[in-house]
């Protein structure tokens, strides 16, 4: 069987990828980057504050971490609510004890339902970034453009009304986007998103939006909940990651970002929170580390481009 000549022709085929959403490059071939105080590893704590409607929306897909049993699934619903009522407060104490700041990826529904939590997050100097309206509000290209535009607008306006701050960053549910999402985020005044995980430094999209990679493989949901490693195992992986990135940054004379994606109902449990406290104490005391919010990392990176 002979293929037609046009079968092998694709107008967007290029080095590294088949799209024109950003300029492709190897990390070791770029202009060197350094963080403030001549540090080499930016440690970025990103905490997910999520509100799961008790009935999942399965279109276009069910969000990771959603209810799984016949409805009403009080068991898993209350497990997640535990994170917002108990676990996250332990995390705030841990951050305060270590003297570090974090980004809180926040559903608008959380800001509306837990005002005292948002007040505490802001009072401690942490950053709030937008994380859709709730955990039923996923985005794919199946979503009509008007509906996606309204979803993003609702997420931002409701979050700003409830929290009193206008977020500059965006994290999609399940890091899922449509072909239009980047332009719609830019249209609504956002400066960066965290959905693309293919790097260890920020990079620019063609439209000017910045991506700050939030690696799924380093998240507590993946390591602890999915892969079933212990909290101590997770902690050692974070230390190993830091050590490797510090050595690589020295060898290549360019900084790196270590993202720690945290879930309150996972790492906020009493038998796991100690492991988080130990990691924060260890890494915050290292000369090479710079604990920073997502917005601060993006600002520092953009200032060096």
N, C-alpha and C positions, 0 to 999 in steps of 0.2 A: 504494500500500500504506500502510495506516495502522498506526502502532505502538501497542501497548497503552499505556495511561496509566502503568502501573507500570514501563515500560521506562526512563523517565527519572528514576525515584525511586531514590536510593541513600542509605541512612541515614547513612553516614560522609562524605558530600561536604561539604567545608568549604574555607575560604580557604587556598590554598597546597598542599593535599594531600587525600587521601581516607583518612585514618586518624587514630587518636587516640593514637598512640605518643608524641608530644611536642607541645608548643605551638609553632605556627608563628610566625615573625616575620622581618622584614627585618633584616639585620645593622646597618644604619645607624640603625635606630629603637630600638635597645636602650640600656640603661644603659651609660655609658662604662666601659671596662675599661683598667687600666694594669698593667704588669708591674713587678716589683721594680726599684728604683733608677730609677724613672720611665722605663723603657724602653718602646718601642712595638711591637717585633717580637720575638716569642718564636721562636727557631730551634730546631726539634725534629728531632733526628737519630734516625731509627728504622731499625735494622739488622735484616734478616730472617736468622735462623739456622735453616736448613731442612734436614730430612733427607728425601730422596726415596727411597722404596722402589724398587728397580730394576724392579719390575713395577707399572705404574700401576693404580689402581682407577678404572674409568671410570663408576662409579655413585656418586652421581647425576651427576657430571661429572669430567673429568680436571682436576686443579689446574693453573693457569698455571705454566709453567716445567718441567713434568714430562717424562718420557722420551717421545721421539717416534718412534724407529726400532724395527725388529723386535727382540724381546727375545732375549738380554740386551743392553740398549743401553749398553754400557760407555762409549761416547764421551760421551754426555750425562750419564751417572751420574758419571763422573770429573770432568767439567767442574764439576759442582755440588759435588763433594767438595773440589775445589781451593779453593773459597771458604772452607770450614771449616778446611782444612789450611794455606792460604797467605794468601789475600786478606784475611780478617778480621783477621789479625795486623797487616797493614799499616794497616788502618783503626784498630786500637787504638793503634798508634804515632802515626798522624795526629791522633787525638783527644787523645792525651797531649801532643803537641807544641803543639797549639792551646789546651790547657787547657780542653777542653769535655767535657760529659757527654752520653751518649746512652741511648736505650732499645733493648734487644735483644729483639725478638720471637722467642721461642725455642720450637721444637718440643721436647716432652718427650724425644723420642728423641735429640736433639742433646745435651741435658744429661746423658743416660745414657751416650752414646758418646764425648763429648769433654769429660771432666771438667776437664782442664787449661785448656781454653778458657773454660769457665764460671768457673773460679777467677780467671782473668786479667780477665774482664769485671767481676766483683764487686770484685776488688782495686783496680781503677781507679775505683771509685765509680759505675759505670754501673747502670742499672735493667734488670731482667729482667721482661718481660711474657709472658703465656702465648700460645702460637701453636699450639694443638691438640697432638695427639700426634705426628703426622708428616704428610707432604704427601699421604697418601691419605685423611686424616680430614676430609673436607669436610662441611659442614652445609647442608641445605636442608630444606624442609617435608616432603619425601619420607621423611626420617629419622624413625622412630617416637620419641615423646617419651622413652620409657625409654632408648632407645639414645643419644639426644642428651644426656640427663642424665648417663649413664654416660661418654660421651666427654668432656664438660667436667670431670667429677669425676676421671677418669683423667689428663687433661692436667694438672690442677692438682696432684694428689697426687704424680704421678711427677716433675713439675718441682720441687716443693718437696722431695721426698726426695733428688733428685739435686743440686740447687743449694743447698739449705738456706735458701731464702727463699720466702715466700708472695707470689706476684705480686698486684698490685692492678689490673693492666690486662690486656686481652684483645684479640688481633687474630685474627679468623677467617681461615682459608685463603680466598683470593680475596675476602675481605670478605663472604662469603656467610653469611646467617643464615636461620633459619626464623621463623615467626610466634611461636615460643616462646622464642627464644634470649635476648632481653633479660631476660625473667623468670628464666630458668635461670641466667644470669650473675649476676644479683642474688641469687638463691637461694644461690649458691655463694660469696658474700661479695666478689665483684669490685666495684670502684668505678667503673671506666670501661672502655669499649671504643673501638676505632679504626676501626670498619667503615663508618660512614656518612660520606660524603665531601662533604656538601652545605653546607659552611660554612668559615669561617676563624677561628672561635672555638669553644670548647667549648659544648655545650648539654645540657640535662637532658631525659631521657626521663620519661614520666609516672610510672614506677615508682621514680624516684630515681637510676637509673644515669646516669652522665655519658658523653657521646660526645665524643671528641677526634678531629676529622676528619683523616684521613691521605689526602690527595688523590692519587688514582691517576695523574693527569696530570703530577704533579711527580716521580714515581718514576723511578729510573734504568732499571728494567725497561721502562717505557713509552717514555721518551725515547731511551735508548741501544739497548736490545735490540730493541724493537718498531719504533720510528720511525727507527732507524739514524742518529741524530745522533752526532757525535763527543763525546768526553769534554769537550773545550773548549767545544763548543756547549752541552752540559748545564750546564757551569759558568757560562756567560754567562746562561743562562736563570735560574739560581738567583740570580745577582746582580741581574738585571732584576726578578725577582719581589720580592726584598727592597726594591729601590728603590721599586717601585710601592706595596708595602704600607706602607713607611715614610711615603711621601707621603700615602697615603690615611688612615693613622692620624692624621697631623697635621691633615688637612683635616676629619676627622670626630671628632677628639678621643677616639679609642678605639683600643685596641691590636689587633693581629692575630697570627696564628700562621703561620709558614712551615715546613711539614713537608718534610724531606728524607728520603725513603724510599730506603734503600741496600741493595744486594745484594752480598755479598762476592765472588761469582764474576763480577760485572760490573764494579763500580768498583774492586775489589781487584787488577785486572790491572796489570802494571808500566807499561803505557803510558797508564793511566787514573788511577792513584792520585795522580799529581802534580796533576791538575785538582781532585781533592777536597781535597788539602792547600792549594791556593791559595784555594779557596772558604772553607775553614775559617779560614785566616789573615786573609783579607779581612773576612769578616763578623764574626768574633769581635773585631776591632779597632774596630768601629763603635759609636758612642755609643748608638745606638738599639737595639742587639741585646741579647737575653738568651738565651743558650744554656741549655736546660733539658731535663730528662727529661719524659716524658709525665706522670708522677705529680706532678712539681713544678708543671707548667702547670695541671693540673686543680686542685690544691690552691690555687694562687694565684687562679684564676678563681672557685672556689667561695667563697673568702673574701670576694669582692666582690659576691656575689649577695644 
